[in-house]
């Protein structure tokens, strides 16, 4: 049986501790900020931030905005779209929306920068990236127990519905990570790695996005 998403992540965090000390002494390879093929000239470069609810998506989205424009004032949610020059950052937790009083809707793709208004939705990450040619996605996941504890307190008090939504989020993530045509356009990070190896994780983010700037200050919510 293939390892689970969280199993692979746990192994990855351990490996990252070793890789960090090696990587810091190696020159970084040349960046390729966007896929070379099918890049429309008039389409802005979009960085999507996806992840299950309460996994740190808002923190990552705001960090990317600040890396692009130091001192940027954006709460990451209202609106969930941030623009600076030719760069767009979209923060989309999975599911996206206010609360779970009603079942979520599954949609093929999402754009929080448009005029369309959404209820509680579960977008298809892979299809969203295929639609936006000049886009990449940063996906963050967190220890499932800590994630669910936070979700039940702040987003959805119905445990059954919250667990179903979380499972659907992981399926959308798995699909995007496994898509051969999206290779190189998706970066998967673990919330806990920002505490374990913050400098290494920030190096990954900067290389993947092409953005510079100091590493953001991180306060883990896993201690509550």
Secondary structure as the mmCIF struct_conf table of DSSP 4:
data_model
#
loop_
_struct_conf.conf_type_id
_struct_conf.id
_struct_conf.beg_label_comp_id
_struct_conf.beg_label_asym_id
_struct_conf.beg_label_seq_id
_struct_conf.end_label_comp_id
_struct_conf.end_label_asym_id
_struct_conf.end_label_seq_id
HELX_LH_PP_P HELX_LH_PP_P1 UNK A 2 UNK A 4
HELX_RH_AL_P HELX_RH_AL_P1 UNK A 5 UNK A 23
TURN_TY1_P TURN_TY1_P1 UNK A 24 UNK A 25
BEND BEND1 UNK A 26 UNK A 26
HELX_LH_PP_P HELX_LH_PP_P2 UNK A 27 UNK A 31
BEND BEND2 UNK A 34 UNK A 34
BEND BEND3 UNK A 36 UNK A 36
TURN_TY1_P TURN_TY1_P2 UNK A 37 UNK A 38
TURN_TY1_P TURN_TY1_P3 UNK A 41 UNK A 42
BEND BEND4 UNK A 43 UNK A 43
HELX_LH_PP_P HELX_LH_PP_P3 UNK A 44 UNK A 44
STRN STRN1 UNK A 45 UNK A 52
TURN_TY1_P TURN_TY1_P4 UNK A 53 UNK A 54
BEND BEND5 UNK A 55 UNK A 56
HELX_RH_AL_P HELX_RH_AL_P2 UNK A 57 UNK A 68
BEND BEND6 UNK A 69 UNK A 69
TURN_TY1_P TURN_TY1_P5 UNK A 70 UNK A 71
BEND BEND7 UNK A 76 UNK A 80
STRN STRN2 UNK A 81 UNK A 84
TURN_TY1_P TURN_TY1_P6 UNK A 85 UNK A 86
STRN STRN3 UNK A 87 UNK A 94
BEND BEND8 UNK A 95 UNK A 95
STRN STRN4 UNK A 96 UNK A 96
BEND BEND9 UNK A 97 UNK A 98
BEND BEND10 UNK A 100 UNK A 102
HELX_LH_PP_P HELX_LH_PP_P4 UNK A 103 UNK A 104
STRN STRN5 UNK A 105 UNK A 107
BEND BEND11 UNK A 108 UNK A 108
TURN_TY1_P TURN_TY1_P7 UNK A 112 UNK A 113
BEND BEND12 UNK A 114 UNK A 115
BEND BEND13 UNK A 119 UNK A 120
STRN STRN6 UNK A 121 UNK A 123
HELX_RH_AL_P HELX_RH_AL_P3 UNK A 125 UNK A 131
BEND BEND14 UNK A 132 UNK A 132
TURN_TY1_P TURN_TY1_P8 UNK A 133 UNK A 134
STRN STRN7 UNK A 135 UNK A 141
HELX_RH_AL_P HELX_RH_AL_P4 UNK A 144 UNK A 154
TURN_TY1_P TURN_TY1_P9 UNK A 155 UNK A 155
HELX_RH_AL_P HELX_RH_AL_P5 UNK A 159 UNK A 178
HELX_RH_3T_P HELX_RH_3T_P1 UNK A 180 UNK A 182
TURN_TY1_P TURN_TY1_P10 UNK A 183 UNK A 184
BEND BEND15 UNK A 185 UNK A 185
STRN STRN8 UNK A 186 UNK A 190
TURN_TY1_P TURN_TY1_P11 UNK A 191 UNK A 192
HELX_RH_AL_P HELX_RH_AL_P6 UNK A 193 UNK A 196
BEND BEND16 UNK A 197 UNK A 197
HELX_RH_AL_P HELX_RH_AL_P7 UNK A 198 UNK A 209
HELX_LH_PP_P HELX_LH_PP_P5 UNK A 214 UNK A 217
BEND BEND17 UNK A 221 UNK A 221
TURN_TY1_P TURN_TY1_P12 UNK A 222 UNK A 223
#
